[in-house]
Amino acid sequence: MTDLVLEEEFLDEDADWETADLGYRPREPQKEIHNAVKHHRFSVVVAHRRMGKTVSACMQLINSALLCDKPNPRLGYIAPTYSQAKRVAWQYIVDYTRPLGAKPNIAELRVDFLDGRRISLYGADNPDSLRGIYLDGVVIDEIADVNPSLFSEVIRPALADRLGWCMFIGTPKGTNHFKTLRDRASQGLDNWKLLEFKASQTNLLDKSELESALREMGEEKYMQEFECSFHAPVEGAYYGKQINELELLNRFVDIQYDDLARTFTAWDLGVGDSTAIWVAQLVNKEIRLIDFMEDHGQGLGHYVSWLRERGYEHATHLLPHDVEVRELGTGRSRKEMLQDAGLSIQVVSKLSIDDGIQAVRRMLPRCWFDPKTRDGLNALRNYRRDYNEKRDVFFDRPLHDWSSHASDAFRYLAVGIDEGTEGWDKPLDINNSWIV
């Protein structure tokens, strides 16, 4: 068996591994990453830019593939998108496995060893490509940009039968599910391990370069990218600053269902895609977000059952205008189907996305969020403008990713409340009173 770690002090005293010089000389932080995976099933790596986390992740996958004693080992690298996985990690995997006789398959983005061992690259934007497989180990890169349900619904089951390991790596992008994973790992329970690498501590980057970056990037962005701060909003986020302000005001609390309060649900209905539903109650001047759900590949009956199980079926259900479009197969609209199921449907006006975003911004100062809405709240934090890496510019349109469906549903909620509740579009002053 071949091991890729070259430096003697990194090896256990009882290690009996043959060494192959593949040109990899791990830095001290990278050694810590390898040791974390060796001794813990779940590792969370919060790392500053240019630390070498992706290289170490690729080398860990290769090392684990070679050392796995189970038949036909399967290792995986997952990036937010398939194209990103190819751009960021593919060449590393190919170059470092070539001396080991592995055969690259660029059509399927994988390398195969002669004895059945395999390393595959995936994109989180196509979770169906990961369903039904088994994994002995997996790296989820830039986890802050990945749908948080990917791990719980797809990856965790794939690791179960062979007790595989998982490493989450990335640089902070606001207070989101990456922060939740970081906090869980910090407790050191259930075989979880946290590693944090700040530029001021690793000393891997020249001090003058860091000082220059601070001047050019500004303190907030610099602290996020190089000092691993989760407090800065996601760059280009529409609501990040407002949500951070709500957190400072302790607006994220347990909320009891109020039988006397007016209740709304707001839907983003996907066709062959995710459907997201927010549940809100209006109490005096407050909008209380009490529940949230998102699923995909399900019929309307699945969502109606979810509402009934929780007692939300008698709410006013806010849906976008396309709910009135008739399907060719049945000749009926989804609005009619939901009405037949006993739901009271209110179709919100077709506003531009920009107008809808402004409606959300007007509504957020009145909002309180129950922990059951955590996944939806993470989506709102990450909902941001599309970005062109080559031109280094933001477009005047949202990025369509895992956060889009929840954010679209929340936008329909804001528009529907503006239209259906007199006075709710008026701003509040600092004392939470209406400004006339």
Secondary structure, DSSP 8 states (H G I E B T S, - for coil): -EE----GGGS-TT---EE---S----HHHHHHHHHHHH-SEEEEEE-TTS-HHHHHHHHHHHHHHH--SSS-EEEEEESSHHHHHHHTHHHHHHHHGGGT-EEETTTTEEE-TTS-EEEEEETT-GGGGTT---SEEEEESGGGS-THHIIIIIHHHHHTTT-EEEEEE---SSSHHHHHHHHHHTT-TTEEEEEE-HHHH--S-HHHHHHHHHHH-HHHHHHHHH--S-S--TTBSSHHHHHHHHHTT-B------TTSEEEEEEE--SSSEEEEEEEEEETTEEEEEEEEEEES--HHHHHHHHHHTT-TTSEEEE-GGGG-B-TTTS-BHHHHHHHTT-EEEE-----HHHHHHHHHHHGGGEEE-GGGHHHHHHHHH-BEEEETTTTEEEEEE--STTHHHHHHHHHHHHHHHHHSTTTTS-B-TTS-B--
